[in-house]
Amino acid sequence: MAEPVWFPSAETLQRSRLYRWMTQQGFQDYDQLYQASIGDIAWFWGEAEKAVGTEWFEPYTQTLDLSRGMKWPEWFVGGKLNVVHNALDKWLRDPASAERLALIWEREDGAVEKYTYRELAARVNRVADGLKRQGIRQGDRIGIYLPMIPETVVAVLAIAKIGAIFTAAYSGFGADPIAKRLVSAEAKMLITADGQLRRGKFIPMKEVADQAAEMAGCVEKVVVVRRYNRETAWHPDRDVDWSELEAGAGEAPTERMGSMDPFVIIYTSGTTGRPKGTVHTHGSFAIRAAFELGYNLDLHPGETVLWLTDMGWVMGPIVVFGALANGAAVMLYEGAPDYPRPDRLWAAVEKHRVSLLGIAPTLIRSVMQYGEELPSRFDLSSLQGIASTGEPWDPRAWMWLFEKAGHSKVPILNISGGTEIGGGIVSNTLLKPIAPGGFNSALLGMDADVYDLQKRPVRGAAGELVIRQPWLGMTHGFWQDPERYENTYWTVWDDTWIHGDAVLRGDDDFWTIIGRSDDTLNVAGKRMGPAEIESILVDHPAVMEAGVIGVPDELKGEVPVCFVILNAGQDPGGGLSAELMQMVTDRLGKSLRPKELHFVSELPKTRSAKIMRRAIRAAYLNQDPGDLSSLDNPESIGKIRVECGRRSE
């Protein structure tokens, strides 16, 4: 296991909201609090909702009801609340918090829009009233196909305020995956924009939305945000201008919702063509998000969080509802982090005094190519933490971020969880030392462990990540598909959630995510994650990124095949391929030597910058890749298939 390089100082502990709360609860260290949190989960989550200042219209009578079993917990029984009251309305009573900054939007051209809590609430009120005038009622579903613009935040808040349910599609989707989500949710309305900018290129959205609405058949109204005032096809019987939705001066009351009433359906892709609709509720998701951002990630009222994500991914709603519930500001960011200049990300942190920055490792690997001096040009002293999600780190990229952007002072708070989790499972807490790349603990209230194939806890070897008790934030099934939900997570071992991650847990309780279980390589009986090989490859100065897959082999069962992107100006000839393969062999041994290595111009990635290895494998083996709707660059699959692919064996 890696040795820690960051240690909590007295100043860190003094600032930490979690440390102060922990001592108030009578605990002396994190491990003691963690054991208590899984020893009595009802006690813990009841205290957590109080810690984040949850306000209830009607108090709950019981924190947790497990009468339907572990798969179907009922949280805060009898309680009435609304996520929007706790994210927005409650801050309006105090003039000081009402005038606090709530939302920042930076366009790709550098223009900025800002909204206080009062100004944001006014827009939300008008749109909520407009939705009701358009016939939207409590329980109705509304699709959202928008980039990360202010109207996106206004829309999700307005929808939840009136008791309706939103489901957001990733802003880079084509019509087919949007239509599938609309059909699954039986959405009456779709909110979209005329288009978006990315790397200076205008990307139309209204045309895609029209096609999706026609394919779905259930959409009665399409609301259009005219961000760029371009001419688009208009259907007078169906289309509604956003300005009309927001035109009234009326207000809509914040509906009193039951704790287990859903407010969002977040779809997650799988290996099949049918996405899974995870259901998240008023009394679970937002309270968990508030606790995770406010206490695990130490976001304080009045601070600013910038998380490079999309409302179609789980981190979008987590950041919006979690940050606002803590009285912090959410920064939205149009376009790419290295356009129009390579230093744009660091400039934004300085300009907007960002306290918490959320990124993915691939993003850092992509900006490293512009030089290690780039972050040092900016005042990044506002940064209190850098959060990381989505994929494993390689040590070189982790240390680059820690040293060059964080000056070896800012903690990197890795989180691994998922859409179905409603947050993280394991993470780095500020109360314990942090080592490069991994996680120093399971999160509070998450009874997680690593099991071998015989359902025995395993240390020092790879195993399956499991959760042994329910938790706040877990999906309340799949939308209108409870059997599929139970079959996905609960059928291997009784009353045990199987998450699908291969994990290594050390005797020192340091956790390493090897990768998805179906990504994990088993080479001649040796189980290892692709990230272990990838981190060796990117250690070479010529290599910018790498993706590794396992393919069938008659002798070893499975062998690694590597795909490498070189830094600009690097020549793939001259024996570089053999040199890279030898690097892997020298570090891991001859038995793990890659079968092949291919140089490619790009790897298939999601908008959140995760490499989709199963898509690489399917292209290479000429197999069906399953659902690729979350890919940002689907054309990369065809290139790998043509340039590198072989026939399935």
Secondary structure, 3 states (H helix, E strand, C coil): CCCCCECCCHHHHHHCHHHHHHHHCCCCCHHHHHHHHHHCHHHHHHHHHHHCCCCCCECCCEEEECCCCCCCCEEEECCEECHHHHHCHHHHCCHHHHCCEEEEEECCCCCEEEEEHHHHHHHHHHHHHHHHHCCCCCCCEEEEECCCCHHHHHHHHHHHHCCCEEEECCCCCCHHHHHHHHHHHCCCEEEEECEEEECCEEEECHHHHHHHHHHHCCCCEEEEECCCCCCCCCCCCCEEEHHHHCCCCCCCCCCCEECCCEEEEEEECCCCCCCEEEEEECCCHHHHHHHHHHHHCCCCCCCEEEECCCCCCCHHHHHHHHHHHCCCEEEEECCCCCCCCCCHHHHHHHHCCCCEEEECHHHHHHHHCCCCCCHHHCCCCCCCEEEECCCCCCHHHHHHHHHHHCCCCCCEEEEEEECCCCEEEEECCCCCCECCCCECEECCCCCEEEECCCCCECCCCEEEEEECCCCCCCCCCECCCHHHHHHHHCCCCCCCEEEEEEEEECCCCCEEEEEECCCCEEECCEEECHHHHHHHHCCCCCEEEEEEEEEEECCCEEEEEEEEEECCCCCCCCCHHHHHHHHHHHHHCHHHCCCEEEECCCCCEECCCCECHHHHHHHHHCCCCCCCCCECCCHHHHHHHHHCCCCCC
